[in-house]
Amino acid sequence: MLQKDLTRDIKNRLNTIKGQLDGIIKMLDNDRDPEEVLVQFKAAGKALSTAQFLLLDETFRKSLAAKLSETMEACPGDCGQENTIELLRKQFPDLNHDELTAKMKEIQAVYDQMKANQQKS
């Protein structure tokens, strides 16, 4: 579930983008200069990318934080993954959205390995 302020922000951005797209259609109908139309396309694309970033960053950052917390709790201090867990914990605040999915896979692999080792014991 997304926070209401994030949902509101994204919806506002999408409504703005919808207005930009309507403006582009009018520009095309009025045979406006292609360079002017291109500028509006770029602005709408940038706005859409920003809205997507907000959604992905919030969603993936929360998921990674939850999995990292779960993994830290599952590691009693002698699980064999302490260094990796600590490194991910330190990196977490500075991760960009492109790194979040890779780190999510990494922490999931650490968690799975810990669970496999626990089952062997």
N, C-alpha and C positions, 0 to 999 in steps of 0.2 A: 504494500500500500504506500503510495506516495504522500508526502506531506502536502497539506492543502495549499500552503503558500507556493510550493514548487509547481503544483498543478495549475494554480492560478497564473503564475508567471509564464509557464509554457503555453497555456491557452491564450493569454494576451499576446504573446509573441506570434502564435499561429494565426490569430485574427489579424495582426498587423501584416503578416505575410500574405494572407488572403487578400487584403487591400492592395498590397503591392502587385500581386498577380492580376487583380482586376485592372489596375493601372497599366500594366504591361499590355493587356488585351486591348484597352482603349488606345494606347499608343500605336499598336499595330493597326487597329481599325482606322486611326487618323493618319496613317502612313508617315509616322514620325521617323526621324533620322535613326538608322540602325545603331549608331553609336550610343544614342540616348537610351534606346531599348536595351542594349547590352549592359549599360550601367545599371539599369533597374533589375535585369536578370541577376547580375552579380550581387546586388544588394539583397535580393530575395534569397539567393542561394546562401549567402553569408548568414542571414537571419535564421534560415532553416538549420544550418549547421550548428549555430549557437544553441538553438532550442534542443536539438538532438544531443549536443554535448551535455547540456544541463541534465537531461533525463538519464543518459548513460552514466555520467559521472556519479550522480546521486545513487542510482540503482546498483552499479557495480561496486562503488566505494562501500556502501552499506553491506553488500553481500560479502565482500572481502573482509571487512571488519568483523562480521559475525563469524566467518569461517576461521579467521585468525584467532579470535577469542576462544572459539571452541577447541581449536588445536592446542592453544596454550594451556587450557584447562585439562586437556587429555594427556599432556606431557608432564609427568610428575617431577621432572628435573633430570631423569636418567633414561629418557626415551630414545636417545641416539640422534635426535633431530633438533636439539637445543640451539645449535649455531644457526641453522637455517631459519628456525622460527624467530630467533632474535634478530637476524638480519632482515627478515620480512617485516617484523614489527617496527624496526627503525626506518625502513624505506617507506612504509605506508603513508605517512603524511605528505611525502613529496612525489608520489606516483602521479603521472599524468594519465588521462583516460585511456590512452593506447596501451599502457603498461598494466592496467588493472586486470584485464582478462588473462594475460599471461601469468600474473602473480596469483590470480585465483586458481589457475590450473596447478601452479607450483605448490600452493598451500594445500590444495586438495590431494596432491600426490604425497606430500609429507604426512597428512592426516591418514591417508589410506595405508601408507607404509607403517605408521605407528600402530594402527589397528591390527594389521597383519602380524606385526611383531608381538603384540599383546596376545593374540590368539595362539601363537606358537608357544608362548610361555605358560 
